[in-house]
Amino acid sequence: MSVATSTSHTEVDVDAVVAVVTALPEVADLASTGLVPVATYLPGRRVLGVRVDEGSVTVAVVGAPRTPVAAIAAAIRRGLTPLVGARRVDVHVEDVATGEPSGR
C-alpha cells in the first residue's frame, strides 16, 4: 500500500495542525486509513492524518456523528487558516463516527 507523505513541513507546525483539528467538535478523530493514507514524516515519527506540501495541507478525518460533511470541512478550514498561510486546505472525510460504543 502506498502512503501519501510529505517532508516539506518546515513552515507549518504539524503538531499544531493536529491539535487544532482534533479539538474541533465536528471531528471525532484523525483518519489513518483510506485508499492512499495521508501522513507526514517528522524526525523519528510519522503523523497520520496530516500531509503538508508546498501549496497545500491535507487533513484526513473521521467526522463527528450527525455532522454534515460540509460543516466538517468548513470548521477545519476556518481553524487551520491562521496556521497554514496561503496554502490550500484539502479535507478528506474518511468516515463518520456512529456515536455508539465500540464492540457492537
Contacts in CASP RR format, 6 or more apart in sequence:
PFRMAT RR
TARGET T0000
AUTHOR 0000-0000-0000
METHOD contacts of the structure
MODEL  1
MSVATSTSHTEVDVDAVVAVVTALPEVADLASTGLVPVATYLPGRRVLGV
RVDEGSVTVAVVGAPRTPVAAIAAAIRRGLTPLVGARRVDVHVEDVATGE
PSGR
1 37 0 8 1.000
2 36 0 8 1.000
3 36 0 8 1.000
3 37 0 8 1.000
3 39 0 8 1.000
4 36 0 8 1.000
4 37 0 8 1.000
4 38 0 8 1.000
4 39 0 8 1.000
4 51 0 8 1.000
4 58 0 8 1.000
5 39 0 8 1.000
5 40 0 8 1.000
5 41 0 8 1.000
5 46 0 8 1.000
5 51 0 8 1.000
6 39 0 8 1.000
6 40 0 8 1.000
6 41 0 8 1.000
6 51 0 8 1.000
6 52 0 8 1.000
6 53 0 8 1.000
7 40 0 8 1.000
7 41 0 8 1.000
8 52 0 8 1.000
8 53 0 8 1.000
8 54 0 8 1.000
9 40 0 8 1.000
9 42 0 8 1.000
9 52 0 8 1.000
12 52 0 8 1.000
12 57 0 8 1.000
12 83 0 8 1.000
12 84 0 8 1.000
12 87 0 8 1.000
13 83 0 8 1.000
14 40 0 8 1.000
14 42 0 8 1.000
14 47 0 8 1.000
14 50 0 8 1.000
14 52 0 8 1.000
15 47 0 8 1.000
16 83 0 8 1.000
17 50 0 8 1.000
17 52 0 8 1.000
17 57 0 8 1.000
17 59 0 8 1.000
17 80 0 8 1.000
17 83 0 8 1.000
17 84 0 8 1.000
18 30 0 8 1.000
18 47 0 8 1.000
18 50 0 8 1.000
20 79 0 8 1.000
20 80 0 8 1.000
20 83 0 8 1.000
21 27 0 8 1.000
21 30 0 8 1.000
21 50 0 8 1.000
21 59 0 8 1.000
21 61 0 8 1.000
21 76 0 8 1.000
21 79 0 8 1.000
21 80 0 8 1.000
22 29 0 8 1.000
22 30 0 8 1.000
24 75 0 8 1.000
24 76 0 8 1.000
24 79 0 8 1.000
25 64 0 8 1.000
25 75 0 8 1.000
26 63 0 8 1.000
26 64 0 8 1.000
26 67 0 8 1.000
26 71 0 8 1.000
26 72 0 8 1.000
26 75 0 8 1.000
26 76 0 8 1.000
27 61 0 8 1.000
27 62 0 8 1.000
27 63 0 8 1.000
27 64 0 8 1.000
27 72 0 8 1.000
27 75 0 8 1.000
27 76 0 8 1.000
28 61 0 8 1.000
28 62 0 8 1.000
28 63 0 8 1.000
28 64 0 8 1.000
28 65 0 8 1.000
28 96 0 8 1.000
28 97 0 8 1.000
29 61 0 8 1.000
29 62 0 8 1.000
29 63 0 8 1.000
29 97 0 8 1.000
30 48 0 8 1.000
30 49 0 8 1.000
30 50 0 8 1.000
30 59 0 8 1.000
30 60 0 8 1.000
30 61 0 8 1.000
30 62 0 8 1.000
31 37 0 8 1.000
31 38 0 8 1.000
31 48 0 8 1.000
31 49 0 8 1.000
31 60 0 8 1.000
31 61 0 8 1.000
31 62 0 8 1.000
31 92 0 8 1.000
31 94 0 8 1.000
31 95 0 8 1.000
32 39 0 8 1.000
32 48 0 8 1.000
32 49 0 8 1.000
32 60 0 8 1.000
33 94 0 8 1.000
34 60 0 8 1.000
34 94 0 8 1.000
37 48 0 8 1.000
37 49 0 8 1.000
37 60 0 8 1.000
38 48 0 8 1.000
38 49 0 8 1.000
38 50 0 8 1.000
38 51 0 8 1.000
38 58 0 8 1.000
38 59 0 8 1.000
38 60 0 8 1.000
38 92 0 8 1.000
39 46 0 8 1.000
39 47 0 8 1.000
39 48 0 8 1.000
39 49 0 8 1.000
39 50 0 8 1.000
39 51 0 8 1.000
40 46 0 8 1.000
40 47 0 8 1.000
40 50 0 8 1.000
40 51 0 8 1.000
40 52 0 8 1.000
41 47 0 8 1.000
48 60 0 8 1.000
49 59 0 8 1.000
49 60 0 8 1.000
49 61 0 8 1.000
50 57 0 8 1.000
50 58 0 8 1.000
50 59 0 8 1.000
50 60 0 8 1.000
51 57 0 8 1.000
51 58 0 8 1.000
52 58 0 8 1.000
52 84 0 8 1.000
52 87 0 8 1.000
53 87 0 8 1.000
54 87 0 8 1.000
55 86 0 8 1.000
55 87 0 8 1.000
55 88 0 8 1.000
56 87 0 8 1.000
56 88 0 8 1.000
56 89 0 8 1.000
56 90 0 8 1.000
57 80 0 8 1.000
57 84 0 8 1.000
57 87 0 8 1.000
57 88 0 8 1.000
57 89 0 8 1.000
57 90 0 8 1.000
58 89 0 8 1.000
58 90 0 8 1.000
58 91 0 8 1.000
58 92 0 8 1.000
59 76 0 8 1.000
59 80 0 8 1.000
59 89 0 8 1.000
59 90 0 8 1.000
59 91 0 8 1.000
59 92 0 8 1.000
60 92 0 8 1.000
60 94 0 8 1.000
61 72 0 8 1.000
61 76 0 8 1.000
61 91 0 8 1.000
61 92 0 8 1.000
61 93 0 8 1.000
61 94 0 8 1.000
62 93 0 8 1.000
62 94 0 8 1.000
62 95 0 8 1.000
62 96 0 8 1.000
62 97 0 8 1.000
63 69 0 8 1.000
63 72 0 8 1.000
63 93 0 8 1.000
63 95 0 8 1.000
63 96 0 8 1.000
63 97 0 8 1.000
64 72 0 8 1.000
64 96 0 8 1.000
64 97 0 8 1.000
65 96 0 8 1.000
65 97 0 8 1.000
65 98 0 8 1.000
65 99 0 8 1.000
67 96 0 8 1.000
69 93 0 8 1.000
69 96 0 8 1.000
72 91 0 8 1.000
72 93 0 8 1.000
73 91 0 8 1.000
73 93 0 8 1.000
76 89 0 8 1.000
76 91 0 8 1.000
77 89 0 8 1.000
77 91 0 8 1.000
80 89 0 8 1.000
81 89 0 8 1.000
END
